Amino acid sequence: MIRSMTAFGSATQTDTLGTVALELRSVNSRYLDLHFRLPEDIRHLETGCRERLQAALQRGKVEIRANLQRAPHAGAADLNTEALQALAATLRQVQAVVPDVQAPRLAEVLAWPGVQAESDADTTWDAAVYTALDAAVTQLQASRNDEGARLARAMLELVEQIEAIADALQAEMPRILEAYRERQARKLRDTFEAAFPQGLQHISGTEISERLAHETALFSLRIDVAEELTRLRSHLEELRHILGGPDRNAGRPTSGAKRGKNTGSTGKRLDFLLQEMNREANTLGSKAGAIDMTRAALDLKLLIEQLREQAQNIE
């Protein structure tokens, strides 16, 4: 399953104390990086929320925001009457000395130490927060899956273009090699004639021909890219497997162990694989003995770079 790291999820949960509104925003990151923005009343739940997110996500920078909205009647049964009476008595004592002192607002009264039974409220918020978090993670994962499917389709289209370039280059290689041999043979003949203008009577024609054939064969090996194209096709096959695309080698005999289930981060696997593909493209460019090979190597590098840009978004 290909998942994008860019996604959004949100959920709300209503409980006896009120409503929890929770949002998750995820962007690209090499590792799992969690940032919490929680109200003071539920800050103690950060560790539990972190554990749930670490179990569900592998990579990405995730921002977690939560807002609490208390119900109008919330906490009324948990008010400490003795603490309220003590607060009122303190206010009367202060006003006896400073008459202009204003009475505290309701929110300030409720926040006064001892006025509310915080442990009961915390227990109630726990269930609501975790329920909202689970629902938001489910939505976040669905969004990641949808975006991941779109990325996989876009990357598979690039794979098709790379395969087309490799096919065209392989079809042209016999012509390129033959033209290269002929060109090198002419250069060698010109070199012999310049070095021995009086002729090579002491060397037989057969020996000269064999030497020319040997030299041109060595030159040809320098531009033969059969191994590079084979490795590139192998990488493309693995790339298709990771992205969930159709296997072009289905039904054909394959060597080596059977491919097992992918483990670890898909994005990191893709990054490593694309590095190997880029190395093959560089080798093709270094061996270029014809303008067709140079163009093919440049086109391959551009397409591989586009794949790497897309892979940066994958978890």
C-alpha positions as CSV (number, residue, x, y, z in Angstrom):
1,M,0.0,0.0,0.0
2,I,1.4,3.4,-1.1
3,R,0.7,6.2,1.4
4,S,1.4,9.8,1.0
5,M,2.8,11.8,4.0
6,T,0.7,14.8,3.1
7,A,-2.8,14.5,4.5
8,F,-5.4,15.9,6.9
9,G,-7.8,14.3,9.4
10,S,-10.3,15.7,11.9
11,A,-12.9,14.4,14.3
12,T,-15.2,15.6,17.1
13,Q,-16.5,13.7,20.1
14,T,-19.1,14.9,22.5
15,D,-19.1,13.8,26.1
16,T,-20.7,14.8,29.4
17,L,-18.2,17.6,29.9
18,G,-18.6,19.0,26.4
19,T,-17.1,18.5,22.9
20,V,-13.5,17.7,21.8
21,A,-12.5,18.9,18.3
22,L,-9.2,17.3,17.1
23,E,-7.2,18.0,13.9
24,L,-4.2,16.1,12.4
25,R,-2.1,17.8,9.7
26,S,0.7,15.8,8.1
27,V,3.5,16.8,5.8
28,N,6.8,15.3,4.5
29,S,9.6,14.3,6.9
30,R,12.3,11.7,6.9
31,Y,11.1,10.5,10.3
32,L,7.9,10.5,12.4
33,D,7.9,14.0,14.0
34,L,4.9,14.7,16.3
35,H,4.0,18.2,17.5
36,F,1.1,18.6,20.0
37,R,-1.0,21.7,20.6
38,L,-3.2,20.6,23.4
39,P,-5.3,22.7,26.0
40,E,-4.0,22.5,29.6
41,D,-6.9,20.4,30.7
42,I,-5.8,17.4,28.5
43,R,-2.1,18.0,28.3
44,H,-1.5,14.9,30.5
45,L,-2.9,12.8,27.6
46,E,0.0,13.6,25.2
47,T,1.9,10.5,26.1
48,G,-1.0,8.2,25.4
49,C,-1.8,10.1,22.1
50,R,1.8,9.8,21.1
51,E,1.8,6.1,21.5
52,R,-1.3,5.7,19.4
53,L,0.1,7.8,16.6
54,Q,3.4,5.9,16.7
55,A,1.6,2.6,16.3
56,A,-0.4,4.0,13.3
57,L,2.2,6.1,11.4
58,Q,5.8,5.5,10.2
59,R,6.9,8.8,8.8
60,G,5.8,12.4,8.5
61,K,5.7,15.7,10.4
62,V,2.3,15.6,12.2
63,E,0.7,18.5,14.0
64,I,-2.0,17.6,16.5
65,R,-4.4,20.3,17.6
66,A,-7.3,19.9,20.0
67,N,-10.0,22.3,21.3
68,L,-12.4,21.8,24.1
69,Q,-15.8,23.3,24.4
70,R,-17.5,22.7,27.8
71,A,-21.2,22.1,27.9
72,P,-23.1,24.9,29.8
73,H,-24.0,22.5,32.7
74,A,-20.6,20.7,32.7
75,G,-19.0,20.4,36.0
76,A,-21.9,21.8,38.0
77,A,-22.3,18.7,40.1
78,D,-18.5,18.7,40.8
79,L,-18.3,22.1,42.3
80,N,-16.8,22.3,45.8
81,T,-19.3,24.4,47.8
82,E,-16.9,24.9,50.7
83,A,-14.2,26.2,48.3
84,L,-16.8,28.6,46.7
85,Q,-17.8,29.9,50.2
86,A,-14.2,30.5,51.1
87,L,-13.6,32.4,47.9
88,A,-16.7,34.5,48.5
89,A,-15.5,35.2,52.1
90,T,-12.1,36.3,50.8
91,L,-13.7,38.6,48.2
92,R,-15.8,40.3,51.0
93,Q,-12.7,40.8,53.1
94,V,-10.9,42.4,50.3
95,Q,-13.8,44.6,49.3
96,A,-14.1,45.8,52.9
97,V,-10.6,47.3,52.5
98,V,-10.7,48.1,48.8
99,P,-14.4,48.6,47.8
100,D,-13.6,49.0,44.1
101,V,-12.4,45.5,43.6
102,Q,-14.6,43.7,41.0
103,A,-15.9,40.2,41.5
104,P,-14.1,37.5,39.5
105,R,-15.7,36.2,36.3
106,L,-17.2,32.7,36.1
107,A,-14.3,31.3,34.2
108,E,-11.9,32.7,36.9
109,V,-14.1,31.2,39.6
110,L,-14.1,27.8,38.0
111,A,-10.3,27.9,37.6
112,W,-9.8,28.7,41.3
113,P,-7.9,25.9,43.0
114,G,-10.3,23.4,44.7
115,V,-13.5,24.7,43.1
116,Q,-13.8,21.8,40.6
117,A,-13.0,18.1,41.0
118,E,-10.4,17.9,38.3
119,S,-9.7,14.2,38.5
120,D,-13.3,13.3,37.6
121,A,-13.2,15.8,34.7
122,D,-9.9,14.4,33.5
123,T,-11.2,10.9,33.4
124,T,-14.2,12.0,31.3
125,W,-12.0,13.9,28.9
126,D,-9.7,10.9,28.4
127,A,-12.3,8.7,26.7
128,A,-13.5,11.6,24.5
129,V,-10.0,12.6,23.4
130,Y,-8.9,9.1,22.5
131,T,-12.1,8.4,20.6
132,A,-11.7,11.6,18.6
133,L,-8.0,10.8,18.0
134,D,-8.8,7.3,16.7
135,A,-11.4,8.7,14.3
136,A,-9.1,11.5,13.1
137,V,-6.3,9.0,12.5
138,T,-8.7,6.8,10.4
139,Q,-9.6,9.8,8.3
140,L,-5.9,10.8,8.0
141,Q,-5.0,7.3,6.8
142,A,-7.8,7.3,4.3
143,S,-6.5,10.6,2.9
144,R,-3.0,9.3,2.8
145,N,-4.1,6.2,0.9
146,D,-6.0,8.3,-1.7
147,E,-3.1,10.6,-2.2
148,G,-0.7,7.6,-2.3
149,A,-2.7,5.9,-5.0
150,R,-2.5,9.1,-7.1
151,L,1.3,9.3,-6.6
152,A,1.6,5.6,-7.6
153,R,-0.3,6.2,-10.8
154,A,1.9,9.2,-11.7
155,M,5.1,7.3,-10.9
156,L,4.0,4.3,-13.0
157,E,3.5,6.6,-15.9
158,L,7.1,7.7,-15.5
159,V,8.2,4.1,-15.3
160,E,6.5,3.5,-18.7
161,Q,8.5,6.4,-20.2
162,I,11.8,5.0,-18.8
163,E,11.0,1.6,-20.2
164,A,10.3,3.1,-23.6
165,I,13.6,4.8,-23.6
166,A,15.4,1.7,-22.5
167,D,13.6,-0.4,-25.3
168,A,14.5,2.2,-27.9
169,L,18.1,2.3,-26.9
170,Q,18.5,-1.4,-26.8
171,A,17.0,-1.7,-30.3
172,E,19.5,0.9,-31.5
173,M,22.6,-0.6,-29.8
174,P,23.6,-3.0,-32.7
175,R,23.6,-0.1,-35.2
176,I,25.4,2.1,-32.7
177,L,28.1,-0.5,-32.0
178,E,28.6,-1.3,-35.7
179,A,28.9,2.4,-36.6
180,Y,31.4,2.8,-33.7
181,R,33.5,-0.2,-34.9
182,E,33.7,1.2,-38.4
183,R,34.6,4.7,-37.1
184,Q,37.4,3.3,-34.9
185,A,38.6,1.0,-37.7
186,R,39.0,4.0,-40.0
187,K,40.9,5.9,-37.3
188,L,43.3,3.0,-36.8
189,R,43.9,2.6,-40.6
190,D,44.6,6.4,-40.8
191,T,47.0,6.1,-37.9
192,F,48.9,3.1,-39.5
193,E,49.2,5.0,-42.8
194,A,50.5,8.1,-41.1
195,A,53.0,6.2,-39.0
196,F,54.2,4.0,-41.9
197,P,53.9,5.9,-45.2
198,Q,56.1,3.4,-47.0
199,G,53.7,0.5,-46.2
200,L,53.8,-2.4,-43.8
201,Q,55.5,-5.0,-46.0
202,H,57.0,-6.8,-43.0
203,I,53.5,-7.3,-41.5
204,S,51.0,-9.6,-43.2
205,G,47.5,-8.4,-44.1
206,T,46.0,-11.1,-41.8
207,E,48.0,-9.8,-38.8
208,I,46.9,-6.2,-39.5
209,S,43.2,-7.3,-39.9
210,E,43.4,-9.3,-36.6
211,R,45.0,-6.3,-34.8
212,L,42.3,-4.0,-36.2
213,A,39.5,-6.3,-35.2
214,H,41.0,-6.7,-31.7
215,E,41.3,-3.0,-31.1
216,T,37.9,-2.2,-32.4
217,A,36.4,-4.9,-30.2
218,L,38.0,-3.3,-27.2
219,F,36.7,0.1,-28.2
220,S,33.2,-1.4,-28.6
221,L,33.3,-2.9,-25.1
222,R,33.7,0.6,-23.8
223,I,30.3,1.7,-25.1
224,D,28.4,-1.6,-24.7
225,V,25.7,-0.9,-22.2
226,A,23.9,-4.3,-22.2
227,E,24.7,-4.8,-18.5
228,E,23.5,-1.4,-17.5
229,L,20.2,-1.8,-19.4
230,T,19.7,-5.2,-17.8
231,R,20.2,-3.8,-14.3
232,L,18.0,-0.8,-15.1
233,R,15.2,-3.2,-16.2
234,S,15.6,-5.2,-13.0
235,H,15.2,-1.9,-11.0
236,L,12.1,-1.0,-13.0
237,E,10.6,-4.4,-12.2
238,E,11.2,-3.9,-8.5
239,L,9.8,-0.4,-8.7
240,R,6.6,-1.7,-10.4
241,H,6.3,-4.3,-7.6
242,I,6.6,-1.6,-4.9
243,L,4.1,0.7,-6.6
244,G,1.6,-2.1,-7.1
245,G,1.7,-1.9,-10.9
246,P,1.3,-4.9,-13.3
247,D,4.3,-7.2,-13.5
248,R,5.5,-7.3,-17.1
249,N,7.4,-10.5,-16.4
250,A,4.4,-12.4,-15.0
251,G,4.5,-16.0,-16.3
252,R,8.1,-15.8,-17.2
253,P,10.7,-17.9,-15.3
254,T,12.7,-15.8,-12.9
255,S,16.0,-16.6,-11.2
256,G,16.8,-16.1,-7.5
257,A,14.6,-16.3,-4.4
258,K,11.0,-15.3,-4.6
259,R,10.2,-11.7,-3.8
260,G,8.9,-11.5,-0.3
261,K,6.7,-9.0,1.5
262,N,8.2,-5.4,1.7
263,T,9.4,-4.5,5.1
264,G,10.1,-1.0,6.5
265,S,9.3,2.3,5.0
266,T,8.2,2.2,1.4
267,G,9.5,5.7,0.8
268,K,13.0,4.8,2.0
269,R,13.0,1.7,-0.2
270,L,12.0,3.8,-3.2
271,D,14.7,6.4,-2.4
272,F,17.4,3.7,-2.4
273,L,16.1,2.1,-5.6
274,L,16.0,5.4,-7.4
275,Q,19.6,6.1,-6.3
276,E,20.6,2.8,-8.0
277,M,18.7,3.7,-11.2
278,N,20.4,7.1,-11.3
279,R,23.8,5.3,-11.0
280,E,22.9,3.2,-14.1
281,A,21.8,6.4,-16.0
282,N,25.2,8.0,-15.1
283,T,27.1,5.0,-16.4
284,L,25.1,5.1,-19.7
285,G,26.0,8.8,-20.0
286,S,29.7,8.1,-19.4
287,K,29.8,5.3,-22.0
288,A,27.9,7.4,-24.6
289,G,29.5,6.7,-28.0
290,A,26.8,8.3,-30.0
291,I,24.4,11.3,-29.7
292,D,21.5,8.9,-29.3
293,M,23.0,7.4,-26.2
294,T,23.7,10.9,-24.7
295,R,20.2,12.0,-25.3
296,A,18.8,8.7,-23.8
297,A,21.0,9.1,-20.7
298,L,19.9,12.7,-20.2
299,D,16.2,11.8,-20.6
300,L,16.6,8.9,-18.1
301,K,18.2,11.2,-15.5
302,L,15.3,13.7,-15.9
303,L,12.6,11.1,-15.5
304,I,14.4,9.5,-12.5
305,E,14.7,12.9,-10.8
306,Q,10.9,13.3,-11.3
307,L,10.4,9.9,-9.7
308,R,12.6,11.0,-6.7
309,E,10.5,14.2,-6.3
310,Q,7.3,12.1,-6.1
311,A,8.9,9.5,-3.8
312,Q,9.7,12.3,-1.3
313,N,5.9,12.4,-0.5
314,I,5.6,8.7,0.2
315,E,5.6,7.3,3.7
